[in-house]
Amino acid sequence: MLISYFSSGDAIRSRRVSDVVLSSVVDIPVPPQRVLMDWERETSSRMNLEPGDVEAMPFARTRVRWPDYPRCVQAMSDWTHSLGLPGVLASSDVALMACRGARYHHDAEQYGGAAFCNLFLTEDQGFDVHFAATGQRIPLTRGTALIFDTGQPHGVIRRDSSGFSASDFTLDQHCVQMFLTWELPIEDAHVARALHIDFDVAALPASHPDTEQVLLDGEPVVVCAESGRWRRAD
């Protein structure tokens, strides 16, 4: 049993890690050329985005230079509403992210109290988001929309690959993905219902009871960056 221990106010709560991945492709506009050029400069020269890295991007300039950006938010709002998640985006902060592929990882040690809601803005470059524990693969193209549990191991890999390899994302290739991300509160009743989350399913661990962490069958675990498999923490 995979358990996430997360901060809830001043307390630590337990919950099951959901294997539900909600996905769709929504209709969003192509970013204008000047925005694409801004992203290229930022990721290639200022950020030094290495293979496997996932980093936050400056966002204010994109908002100003992309008049159709509100259409992206509206498309995601319409989709989440259709899933029975009314108003969740309006109450959640949004960030612009970039990744040159992504090593397998989970985010529950920092975001255990959230689900991620992502909207990919880049054209299809032959990459998938792969959820290694469940085997689910979601092709990445402009308009790909995802909602998933932050405790679920995931990576961005080549479509013809079974794991992450840095050589698939060398700096001379066009392989940077841009996406918007929202952190949806996992304790929101609509979010918990959509992802089939059960709360308070395990006692606090004897070691580090006040720490956000993920345990598999009662053992601390980490994710192998190349395969996405769980392994015992050292």
C-alpha distance (Angstrom), angle and dihedral (degrees) to the residues before:
residue distance angle dihedral
M1 . . .
L2 3.80 . .
I3 3.80 111.7 .
S4 3.80 130.1 -174.1
Y5 3.80 117.5 -155.9
F6 3.80 107.8 -157.7
S7 3.80 140.0 172.7
S8 3.79 115.7 -97.2
G9 3.78 108.0 179.2
D10 3.80 105.6 -56.5
A11 3.81 93.7 -20.4
I12 3.79 138.2 75.2
R13 3.79 116.2 -125.4
S14 3.79 131.0 -172.9
R15 3.78 127.3 -133.5
R16 3.75 139.3 167.4
V17 3.81 116.3 -100.1
S18 3.79 107.5 -118.5
D19 3.79 122.3 -130.8
V20 3.81 91.0 -161.0
V21 3.82 114.6 118.1
L22 3.78 115.9 -172.9
S23 3.80 113.2 -158.7
S24 3.77 142.6 166.9
V25 3.80 141.0 148.0
V26 3.79 112.8 -112.0
D27 3.79 127.4 -165.7
I28 3.81 110.3 -104.1
P29 3.81 131.3 160.1
V30 3.78 125.0 -102.5
P31 3.82 109.8 -102.0
P32 3.81 112.2 -111.1
Q33 3.80 118.5 -101.3
R34 3.80 93.6 -108.9
V35 3.82 90.2 56.8
L36 3.81 91.5 47.9
M37 3.81 89.2 51.5
D38 3.81 91.1 49.7
W39 3.81 89.9 52.8
E40 3.81 92.1 47.6
R41 3.81 92.6 51.9
E42 3.79 92.6 46.4
T43 3.80 96.9 48.6
S44 3.80 97.6 39.6
S45 3.79 103.3 42.1
R46 3.79 113.7 10.9
M47 3.80 103.1 37.9
N48 3.82 100.2 34.5
L49 3.82 88.8 -143.8
E50 3.80 105.8 -159.7
P51 3.83 126.3 -158.8
G52 3.80 108.9 -74.7
D53 3.81 95.2 18.7
V54 3.80 123.2 132.5
E55 3.81 113.0 -166.9
A56 3.80 140.0 169.1
M57 3.80 116.1 -108.9
P58 3.81 130.3 -147.3
F59 3.77 104.3 -93.8
A60 3.81 110.1 -176.8
R61 3.83 94.6 76.2
T62 3.81 91.9 49.6
R63 3.80 91.7 52.4
V64 3.81 91.5 51.3
R65 3.80 96.2 44.9
W66 3.83 97.5 42.9
P67 3.82 109.4 67.0
D68 3.83 91.1 179.6
Y69 3.80 94.1 55.6
P70 3.86 91.5 104.0
R71 3.82 87.5 61.7
C72 3.81 88.8 63.0
V73 3.78 91.4 53.0
Q74 3.81 91.3 46.2
A75 3.80 91.9 50.4
M76 3.81 90.4 52.5
S77 3.78 91.6 44.4
D78 3.80 90.5 53.2
W79 3.82 91.5 48.2
T80 3.80 95.6 47.8
H81 3.80 90.0 46.4
S82 3.82 89.0 54.3
L83 3.81 88.0 55.6
G84 3.80 92.0 55.6
L85 3.81 94.7 -98.5
P86 3.80 103.8 122.9
G87 3.78 116.9 -175.8
V88 3.81 97.1 -5.6
L89 3.80 94.8 125.6
A90 3.78 94.2 47.7
S91 3.81 90.0 57.2
S92 3.83 95.2 44.6
D93 3.80 130.0 77.6
V94 3.80 117.4 -117.2
A95 3.81 127.1 -145.1
L96 3.80 134.7 -174.2
M97 3.80 113.6 -126.1
A98 3.80 137.4 -174.2
C99 3.78 129.7 -159.9
R100 3.80 133.9 -177.7
G101 3.76 91.3 -154.2
A102 3.79 113.7 -53.4
R103 3.76 131.1 -111.2
Y104 3.78 112.0 -128.6
H105 3.78 110.7 -87.8
H106 3.76 144.2 138.1
D107 3.81 126.1 -131.1
A108 3.80 102.7 -153.2
E109 3.80 95.2 106.9
Q110 3.81 87.7 67.6
Y111 3.81 103.2 18.8
G112 3.80 103.5 29.3
G113 3.78 90.1 133.4
A114 3.80 92.8 58.7
A115 3.76 146.3 63.3
F116 3.79 118.4 -143.0
C117 3.79 120.6 -122.2
N118 3.81 110.4 -167.6
L119 3.80 133.8 -176.1
F120 3.81 116.6 -167.8
L121 3.79 116.7 -143.8
T122 3.82 102.0 -175.1
E123 3.80 128.3 92.9
D124 3.81 118.8 -106.6
Q125 3.82 108.7 -74.3
G126 3.81 97.3 170.5
F127 3.81 99.0 -89.3
D128 3.81 134.1 125.3
V129 3.76 136.7 -161.0
H130 3.81 102.3 -123.5
F131 3.80 123.1 -160.3
A132 3.78 98.9 -157.3
A133 3.81 99.0 -166.4
T134 3.81 93.7 54.1
G135 3.80 100.7 28.1
Q136 3.80 93.5 -125.5
R137 3.82 116.2 150.0
I138 3.78 122.5 -169.1
P139 3.84 117.3 -167.3
L140 3.79 111.6 -129.1
T141 3.76 116.1 -131.0
R142 3.77 135.9 138.9
G143 3.80 106.2 -62.5
T144 3.81 98.2 21.4
A145 3.81 105.8 150.4
L146 3.80 124.8 -164.9
I147 3.79 139.2 178.9
F148 3.79 117.6 -173.7
D149 3.78 144.5 149.9
T150 3.81 113.6 -86.3
G151 3.81 88.9 -137.0
Q152 3.79 92.9 62.4
P153 3.86 112.9 100.0
H154 3.79 110.8 -118.3
G155 3.79 141.0 163.9
V156 3.79 141.1 174.7
I157 3.81 110.8 -115.7
R158 3.79 140.2 161.1
R159 3.79 113.8 -77.8
D160 3.80 92.0 -121.7
S161 3.82 93.5 46.7
S162 3.80 132.3 90.8
G163 3.81 95.3 -153.7
F164 3.78 146.4 8.9
S165 3.80 119.6 -69.7
A166 3.80 122.3 173.8
S167 3.81 89.5 -146.1
D168 3.82 88.8 68.6
F169 3.80 89.9 64.7
T170 3.80 105.7 44.8
L171 3.78 118.1 163.8
D172 3.82 94.3 -109.8
Q173 3.81 92.0 61.0
H174 3.79 127.5 85.1
C175 3.77 95.9 -121.7
V176 3.81 107.3 125.7
Q177 3.78 115.2 124.5
M178 3.80 121.2 -155.4
F179 3.77 121.1 -157.8
L180 3.77 144.2 163.8
T181 3.78 117.9 -126.7
W182 3.77 134.2 -164.8
E183 3.81 126.0 -170.2
L184 3.80 107.9 -135.6
P185 3.84 115.3 -159.9
I186 3.79 107.1 -111.3
E187 3.81 91.1 -150.7
D188 3.80 91.4 60.1
A189 3.80 103.7 113.1
H190 3.82 93.1 -132.1
V191 3.83 93.6 49.3
A192 3.82 92.7 46.3
R193 3.81 90.8 49.5
A194 3.81 94.1 48.0
L195 3.82 92.0 51.2
H196 3.83 95.5 37.6
I197 3.81 92.9 -121.7
D198 3.82 119.4 178.3
F199 3.81 116.9 -161.0
D200 3.81 134.1 -150.4
V201 3.79 92.3 19.0
A202 3.82 98.6 145.8
A203 3.78 140.5 30.0
L204 3.79 118.2 -104.5
P205 3.82 111.9 -87.1
A206 3.79 115.7 -101.5
S207 3.79 91.0 -128.1
H208 3.82 115.5 61.7
P209 3.83 95.7 -6.7
D210 3.82 91.1 172.7
T211 3.84 96.3 53.5
E212 3.79 130.4 98.1
Q213 3.80 105.4 -121.0
V214 3.81 146.3 136.5
L215 3.80 122.7 -115.9
L216 3.80 127.4 -170.0
D217 3.80 112.4 -155.3
G218 3.79 88.3 -19.4
E219 3.82 95.5 -51.2
P220 3.83 126.1 111.4
V221 3.81 109.2 -113.9
V222 3.78 140.8 -173.6
V223 3.81 131.9 -162.4
C224 3.80 123.4 -108.0
A225 3.82 103.9 -122.8
E226 3.83 93.8 -143.6
S227 3.82 103.0 41.0
G228 3.79 103.7 22.7
R229 3.79 92.0 -130.6
W230 3.77 122.2 141.4
R231 3.79 116.8 -113.3
R232 3.78 133.0 175.3
A233 3.77 115.7 -85.2
D234 3.81 113.5 -110.8
